Amino acid sequence: MPFNLPEPWRVKVVEPISLPSEREREKRLKKAGFNLFDVPAEAVFIDLLTDSGTSAMSDNQWAGLMLGDESYAGARNYYRFEEAVTEIFGFSHFVPVHQGRVAENLLFSTLVQPDMIVPNNNHFDTTRANIEIHRGLAVDLVIKEGRDPAAKHPFKGDIDLERVRRLFEETPRARIPLAMLTLTNNSGGGQPVSLANIQGYSELCREFGIPFYIDACRFAENAFFIQQREEGQQGRSIPEIVREIFDLADGCTMSAKKDGLANMGGFLATRDHELLETIKQRLILIEGFPTYGGLAGRDLEAVARGLWEVMDPEYLRFRVSQVGAFGERLASLGVPIIQPVGGHAVYIDARSFLSHLPQAAFPGQALVVALYRGGAVRGVEIGSVMFGRKDPQTGQEIYPELDLVRLAVPRRVYTNTHLRYVCDVLEEIRDHLDQVKGLKMVYEAPVLRHFTARFEEI
């Protein structure tokens, strides 16, 4: 797919960026312990670390900021937020939070106890951590195609319904407090979930009396894939598909820093009124009053407007086509990526690309370092650093199936020219793979180690 679909927006404000010298980049890498989370943003040229909170807001959203009502309780922006959540998702019981991991924390701290199991297609890092910190078990049940980087399945984010049924049949009901589904499937390459799969999962949850919650971070992108790829969905609007998805669920967690097109915000919604009342008390303790939930009124307004904007078909068409063209360009250069390309990012199969490095040398992190060293491009490892762990009995490292590097594309931020530059940097790395060095980890935190780990080159 060529980069030939024009941006459905015009630029009004620009932010200068600059390419640091090779010497500066080397200095930054060493000071950061070869962890790109510790490199200052001003020393990054193209920042593809995350699509979370990095979107460019629209003129409509910026106008909304000027209407911020910063009253402690009952600000008018809360009611605008409430209207958006109710009309788009169909949930009348919800609380705003300042970002998605707080929604996860509130939900899991209330429902999850030791040895309880929470199934999902794939848990992302904070979701998994918020379950495991309460000594629960986060179980990934994505279909087998979702674990194969080369498989061309249109909905590789689908959860394996046969494995779900076996889990439900073999596990006492009391050990499964809720079931989750991530849209799109971030850990598995940003792959979408089909409407048929969501329906099947919902029916299983209802059959076994298990509450069904959706991680809704990229709900609009997932709905667009359903509209474009799933039989019988082509004639339906995005809002119609979105509403059907969430009518199948008992609640959701949402980071509005993704498909809310905002720099901060999120919410937790549920149909369980008693549960929500318990969560409100926790919210007051750690975030704030239930009508602001850790957010300024102006941010509530920006999210409310962004939730509507993100469902615009022209925006979604460009968004998905830009990321798709980026991925296809890399594939044409011989860079192995997760196929087909997902909605918010291109995922490089680092273990395949850097086949000269053993998994113990963290090939994903090595490629992240090479990207910054080669062109001040910042990506993130999703593999042995993020999801690896030590066996509590032997102390040996346990590795995940895939070592990926995610190049997450912020929404409405970078042009196709910026992404061509990233392709050029990776082409140069491809031509000098033997120069990419492995890493050893010299420091790791007990939880979410990838954020603060430090490395040395081998």
N, C-alpha and C positions, 0 to 999 in steps of 0.2 A: 504494500500500500504506500504510494508516494505521499509526501507532505504537500498535498495540493488543496486541502479544504481550508478556506480562510477563517480566521478567528471571527466569531460572531459578536465582536465588541471592538470599540476603539480605545486607544490609550489616552488618558487625560493627565496622569501624573506618572513620572518616572523616578526610579531610585537608582542612583549610580552604583555600579559594581565594578570591581577591578580584579585583574588576574595577578596574584602575588607571584614574586619571582621563584625560581626553583630553589634558591638558597633559603628564602623565607618559608617555603612549603616544607622543606626538610627540617628546618628548625622547629616549626609548629608540630610536625609529626613526633619528633623526639620528645618535645616538652609534654605532649599529650599522652605519652606512653603508647603511641600508635593506636589510640582510640579516638575516632573522629567525633564522638560526643564531646570531647574535651578541647576541640579546636574552635576558636572564636568564629562566629558567623562572618565577621568582617574579613577573615582570612580565607573565605570560601568564595569561589567564582560562580559556580552553578550548584545550588544546594538542593539535592534530591534525597536528603535524609528522611523526610517525611512529607506527607500531604496533610498532616494534622495541624490545623491552626495556621497554615501558611498560605491560605487562599488570598487572592486580591478581592476585596469587597467591592460591590457595585456602587454606582452613584446613588441608587435607591437606598442601599444599606447605610452609606455614609450620611445621607439625609436623615435617616432614622436615628442615627447617633445623636443628632441635635435635638431629638425629641425625648431624650432620656429623662425619665422621672425617677429621681434617686430617693424617693420615700422609702423608709425602712419596711413598711408593710403595705401591701395592696397597691403598689405602683401601677400606673396605667399600662406600662409595657408588659407587666406580667399577664394581663388579660389579653393582650395581643398575642403573646406567646401561647397562652392557653387556647386561644381560638385556632392557632395554627396546628397545635398538637392534636386537638380534638377533631378538626375537620380533615386533616391529612391522614392521621394514623387511627383515628376512631377511639382513642383512649380518653376518658373523662377524669381518670385519677392519675395524677402525675406530680412529680416535684422537679423543679429545675436544679441543676448542679453546675459547677464551674467547668467540669470536663468529664469524659466518659468513665474514667477509672473510678471516680467517686460514685457514680451510679452502680458500678460493679461492686465496689466496696460495701455500699449500703445494702445491696441485694444479698450478697453472699454472706456478709457478717450477720445478717438476720436469719438466713435460711440454712447455711451450711455448717455442719458439725463434723467432728473427726470421723473419718472413714466413709463419709457420704460421697456419692459419685455424681458428677455432673457431666453428661455426655454433650458433645458438640461435633460439628464437622471438623474444625480445628480451632483450638483455643489460641488466641494471640497472647503476647507476653503478659500484659497486665491482667487479662482475664484469668489466665492460668495462675498467676501469682496470687490474685485475690481469693482464689479457691484454695490453693495450697497453704496459704498463710493460716487458714483455719483448719488445716490438716485434712482437707477434702481431697478427692481424686478427680483430676480433670482428664477425661477420657476422649481421645480423638477417634472419630468413626467415619472419616471421609471415605468416599468410594475409592476403589483401587486405582482408577485412572487419575485421581487427584494426587496420588503419590508418584506418578510417572511423568517426568517433565516433558516428554515427547508426545504423550497421548493427545489426540486432537478432539477429545470429547467436548461438546459445547457447554456442558455444565459440570465442570470438574470440581466445583464446590459442593455438589450434592452429598448429603450424608447417606451412608449405607444402611438402608432401612431394614435389611435382613439382620445385620449385626445389632441394630437398635432393638429389634424385637427380641433377639436372644438375650441381650443385656437386661431388658425389662422382665423377661420371663425368668431369668436365673437370679435376679437380685431382689431381695425383699423391698417392697414399695417404700418403706421408711428410710431406706438408704439412698433414694434418689429424690432429693428435695425439689429439683426442677431440671428441665432439659433446655439446652441452648442451641442456637443456630446462628452462625456468623455470615452476614450479607454485606459485601462479598467476602469470600474466604481469604482473609489477608495472609495468614501463614502459609496457605497453599497456592500462592501466586496471584492473589486478587481475583480468583475464579468465581463466577456467579453460581447461584443455586436456582434450579428450575422451580416454577410455580407448582408443577406436579409433585416435586420432591417435598416442597414445603407443605403441601396438602397431605401427603402421605405421612410425614413426620408428625404433623398436627393430629391426624387421626389416631396414630399409635399412642401419642401422649394422652389423648382423651380416653382411649380404650383402657389404659393402665392407670388413669387418674393422676397423671404427672403434669404439673404446670409447664407450659411451653413459652419460653422467652426468646426473643430475637435480639441479637447484637446488630443494631440498625445503622451503624456508622456510615455505610455506603449504600443505603436503601435505594436511592434514585438510580445509581449506576446499575445495580442488580435488576431493577425494574426495566431499565432500557435493554439489557441483554435478554430478558424474558420477551420483551416486545419484538426484538429483532431475530431471536433464534428459536423460540419455542412455538411449536405448531399450534395454530389457532389463536395466537396472541397478537398477530400483526396489526389488526384493525383497532386495537384498544389503546386508550390514552395512558400515559404514564401515571397520572393521579388515580385512575381506575385500577390499574394493576397494583399500585402501592396499597391502596385501601384493601384490596382483596388479600394481599399478603398479611397485613396486620390484623385483619378480621379473623385470621386463622390462629392468632397468638393470644396468650394470656397476659403478655406484657412485653416490654422491651427496654434495653439500655441504649442510650444514644450519645455519641460524641458529636456535637454539632460543629466540631472543628474539622470535620470531613464534609459530609453532604449537607451540612448546615451553612456552608460557605462563610463561616465566621471564624474569627481568631480565638474565640473562647466561648465555652458553653456546652450544655448537654442537658439530658433529662433522664429520669427513670419513670416509666409508666407501667401500670398494672390494672387489671380488672378486679383485684382483690382489695376491697376497701379496708378491711382490718389490717392487712399487711401494710398498706400505705400509711395508715395511722401510726403503726410502729416505726416505720421508716422515717416519717416526719419528725418523730422525737429524736431519732439519731441525727437527722439532718440539722435540726436546730443546734445540736451539740457540736457538730464539727463543721458545718457549712454556713448556716444562717437561717433566717426565717423562711418558711416554705414558699413565700411569694418572691423571693429573690435567690435563695439557694447558692450564695457565694458569688453571684453575678451583679454587676452594675445594671441599672435599668436600661442604659443605652445598649448594653450587650444583649439583654433580653430582646430588645427591638431588632437588633441586627440579625439575631438567630431567627426570629419570627419571619422576617422578610426573606432571609436566605433559604429557609425550608420550602418556600414557594418558588423562589427563583431556580433552585436546583432541578426542579422537574420540567423546566422549559425544554422542549424537544430539540431546539436548535443548539442550545448550550450542550446538552447531552451528546448530540451527534458529533459535535466538534471535539468534545472532551474525550470520548471513546476513540474517535478516529485519530486524534493526535497521539495518544498513548499507543494505539495499534500501529501507526506508521513508525513510531520510534522503535518499537519492538521488531517490526519486520525489517527495518533498516539494519539493526544489529544482527538479526538472523542471517541476512544476506551477506554480512561481513564474516560469517562463520563463528559468531559469538553464540554459544548455546544458551537458549532462553526457555522459560516455561511457555509451552504452547497449549492452546492459543493465548494470545496476549490478554491480560485481564483489563480491568477498568481504570485503575488508578496508578499502576506502576508496571514497569518491566522487571522481571525477575531473572537474573542470570544464574545458570547452573554452574556455580563456581568450582565444584569438585570436578566436573567434566572439563571446564575451561582450563583449570590449573591442574591437569592430571599428574603433573610431576610432583605435586605436594600431597603427602598423606593427610588423612583427616585430622590426625593429631597435630598437624601444623596449621590448622585453622585456615583452609583455603579461602573461605568466604571473607574473613577478616583481612587476609593477605590481599585479596582483590580490592577491597575497600581502600586499603592503604595505597595500592598501586594507582587507583583512580585519582586520589588526591595528589599523590606525588607527580602523576603525569599531567594533570591539568586543573588542579584545585576543584575537582568535582567531588561532592560528598554524597555517598550512598550509605546504606546500612546493611550489615550482615544479619541474615535470618537463617541460622544454622547451628553449628556446634558451639558457638559462643553464647547465642541467645537461648538455645534450648538444650544444650548439653548439660550434664550434671554428673556428679561423682557418686558412685555406688556407695551407700552408707556402710556396707560390710567390708568391701575390698579397697575402697578408695580409688578404684579405677574409673576413668572417664567413660560415661555412656553417651554415645553420639546419636543424634537424630538421623532419619533417613536421608534428608536433603541438606546440602549446604548451599544456600542461596545468597545472592546480593540483590537487594531491592533498590531500584531507582524509582522512587515515588515522585510523581509529577504534581507539583502544587497547582491548584485550579486558578486559571486566568492569570498566571504569573509569567511563565516563560513562553517565548515564541518558538516556532519550529526551527529557527536558526540556532537558538540556544541548544536545542536537542541534537541538531546536526553536529554541533561542537562536541557534545558528549560522545556521539558515535565516533568522531575522529579520534578522541582520546582512547577509546576502547580499541579502535583499529590499530593504533600505535602499540598498545599493550599486547594485542594479539601477535604482532610481529616480533615481540621480544619477550615471550612468555618465560623463557629461561632466566630472565632477570628478576622475576617476581619471587621474593623470598618468603618462606614460611615464618610463623610466629610461635612463640611460647608465652603462655599466660603467667605473669609473675605476681598478679594480685587479682582476687575476685571477691566480691561481696556475697553473702549467703543467699540473698534474694535479688532477682533481676540484675545479675552480675554484669550483663553486657553494657549497662549504662556507665559503669565506673571501672571496669576491668582495665588493667594495664598489661602491656606486652613488651617483649623484646624480639627483635628479628633474629632468626636462626642463621 
